[in-house]
Amino acid sequence: MVLNGRTRGTVSAANQKKVLDAAAELGYTRSAVAMSLRERRTRTIGLISDEIATSPWAGRMVRAASMAAAERGYMMITADLSLPELTLEEAVKVLSERQVDGLLYGAMGRTRLAAPGVPAGTPLVLMNCEEGDQSAPAPRTEHSPPAVIPDDRQGARRAARRLLDVGHRRVVMLSGDDTAVATREREEGFVEEVAAAGLAPRVVRAGWQMDDGYRATTALLAQDEPPTALFCIRDRVAAGAIHAAAVAGLAVPQDLSVIGYDDEDFFAEVLTPPLTTIALPHEEMGRHAMDTLLDLVERSAPAPAPGLTVAECPLVERASVAAPPRG
């Protein structure tokens, strides 16, 4: 009873201390196998991911999920789909054979997908992704797995609003060059906010890498009326934009304001100047997804599963935004 924390009204404090002292002296630990047989749970959770387990940036999602599991007495086992020999079906099979109590599926980049098929009775929660295809989410039903996603559209609106609030009117978005969910929703948020201010939105399909930001910004700065502010779909694109401004003899933010997206670890804060950006809520998504999954695992009676949770993408203010230059 002492080792399992079931001592209320049954074992005195003095006797509890004796038991715990003896266990510490002997190096005694409880049998996880025996506990799992009694509880009919293994107290393990399976995480299936693409690249997030090895990414120092999106890896925040994994760390937060793992911490949330540990706080409730669970351990997380990871199956990384970036390994060429491991398919999604094999990952589900391997983790199910280990009798995990539930499964998380986490994506590196915001996406829509066909939810993995899991054994009956095994709870599943999606993290940074939802059911559907690239054009639209799937209609939710009672069988739809809970999902946690970032609010990309609102994050983009927040970035555009920051630039508009300090007086910029020649604002351009350097967007992705694909049809990804994040590309589309960030574009939509930017266009909505700029149009609401009575301005004509300008979106340039640049790409997702530093070189893309450099090339697009170089071209924009050569125009007769270059932008005074850029909203970049990714921090790495913003880094390319800052480099292009320096090559053109312009200072950021005095001559050109730049906002990124993602708040990438060990990157956005060390640029010159440190980058104002929109943060992806990786930690919040990881913790919420795990708490949702464990609530399903520990639920003693059937109940409606949680639906779609949309996590806010906050503005991280640094030093790359200022009022537009006069003239």
Secondary structure, 3 states (H helix, E strand, C coil): CCCCCCCCCCCCHHHHHHHHHHHHHHCCCCCHHHHHHHHCCCCEEEEEECCHHHCCCCHHHHHHHHHHHHHCCCEEEEEECCCCCCCHHHHHHHHHHCCCCEEEEEEEEEEEECCCCCCCCCCEEEEEEEEEECCEECCCCCCCCCEEEECHHHHHHHHHHHHHHCCCCCEEEEECCCCCHHHHHHHHHHHHHHHHCCCCCEEEECCCCHHHHHHHHHHHHCCCCCCCEEEECCHHHHHHHHHHHHHCCCCCCCCCEEEEEECCCCCHHHCCCCCEEEECCHHHHHHHHHHHHHHHHHCCCCCCCCCEEEECCCEECCCCCCCCCCC
